[in-house]
Amino acid sequence: MHIKVFGACCSKCTRMYAYAEEIIKEQGLDATLDKVTDIKEQMRYGIMSLPALVIDEKVVSAGRMLSKKDMETYMCK
């Protein structure tokens, strides 16, 4: 699984990245995690608002802060 958290260095984006790290560790997921700040990469995915979560090249959330529980639901399917 490849997980990308899109966003600048705002608190919501940083928190979502931390949630993703925690979920990977707690659930023992075989996943790579990237924090993406490049606007060109963001546009390639059609993401117009941040933060955003992309799992295996699919945008699953954009423009809202996800709770850890919501992120876990997406990541542990």
RAVEN-V794483 format. One record per pair of residues at least 24 apart in sequence whose C-alpha atoms are under 10 Angstrom apart, sorted by the first residue. I is the first residue (numbers start at 1). J is the second residue. If there is no record, write none. Layout:
BEGIN
i->[I;I]
j->[J;J]
END
This chain:
BEGIN
i->[1;1;1;1;1;1;1;1;1;2;2;2;2;2;2;2;2;2;2;2;3;3;3;3;3;3;3;3;3;3;3;3;3;4;4;4;4;4;4;4;4;4;4;4;4;4;5;5;5;5;5;5;5;5;5;5;5;5;5;5;6;6;6;6;6;6;6;6;6;6;6;6;6;6;6;6;7;7;7;7;7;7;7;7;7;7;7;7;7;8;8;8;8;8;8;8;9;9;10;10;11;11;12;12;12;12;12;13;13;13;13;13;13;13;13;14;15;15;15;15;15;16;16;16;16;16;16;16;16;17;17;18;19;19;19;19;19;19;20;20;20;20;20;22;22;23;23;23;23;23;23;24;24;24;27;27;27;29;29;31;31;31;32]
j->[29;30;31;32;33;55;56;57;75;30;31;32;33;34;54;55;56;57;58;75;31;32;33;34;35;53;54;55;56;57;58;59;75;32;33;34;35;36;52;53;54;55;56;57;58;59;33;34;35;36;37;50;51;52;53;54;55;59;61;62;34;35;36;37;38;39;41;42;47;49;50;51;52;53;54;62;35;36;37;38;39;42;49;50;51;52;53;62;63;35;36;37;38;39;50;51;35;37;50;51;51;65;50;51;64;65;66;37;50;51;52;53;64;65;66;51;51;65;66;67;68;51;52;53;65;66;67;68;71;51;53;68;66;67;68;69;71;72;53;68;71;72;75;68;72;68;69;71;72;75;76;72;75;76;72;75;76;75;76;55;56;75;56]
END
